Amino acid sequence: MATSPIDRQFRDIHTAAAHVIVGPLTYEAAGRVELGLEAEFPFF
């Protein structure tokens, strides 16, 4: 049911998990930038 709070939470979690920002490659790219290196990640 679209009005169920559990349904809303499931959709929010599913969307966040599918988003590129959540991926481990983004964390690595951010760390590289913080160390003064090139990100080597096309979406960063």
C-alpha positions as CSV (number, residue, x, y, z in Angstrom):
1,M,0.0,0.0,0.0
2,A,1.3,3.4,-0.9
3,T,0.0,4.9,2.3
4,S,1.9,2.5,4.5
5,P,4.9,4.0,6.4
6,I,6.8,0.7,5.9
7,D,6.3,1.1,2.1
8,R,7.6,4.6,2.2
9,Q,10.7,3.6,4.2
10,F,11.3,0.6,1.8
11,R,11.2,3.0,-1.2
12,D,13.5,5.5,0.4
13,I,16.1,2.9,1.4
14,H,15.9,1.3,-2.1
15,T,16.4,4.7,-3.8
16,A,19.4,5.5,-1.6
17,A,21.0,2.1,-2.2
18,A,20.6,2.5,-5.9
19,H,22.1,6.0,-6.0
20,V,25.7,6.4,-7.2
21,I,26.6,8.6,-4.3
22,V,26.3,5.7,-1.8
23,G,28.8,3.5,-3.6
24,P,32.2,2.6,-2.3
25,L,33.9,4.2,-5.4
26,T,32.6,7.6,-4.3
27,Y,34.1,7.2,-0.9
28,E,37.5,6.3,-2.5
29,A,37.3,9.3,-4.9
30,A,36.5,11.6,-2.0
31,G,39.4,10.3,0.0
32,R,41.7,10.8,-3.0
33,V,40.6,14.4,-3.4
34,E,41.1,15.0,0.3
35,L,44.7,13.8,-0.1
36,G,45.3,16.1,-3.0
37,L,45.1,13.4,-5.7
38,E,42.9,13.1,-8.8
39,A,39.6,11.5,-8.1
40,E,39.8,9.0,-11.0
41,F,36.0,8.7,-10.9
42,P,34.0,10.1,-13.8
43,F,31.0,11.3,-11.8
44,F,33.0,13.1,-9.0
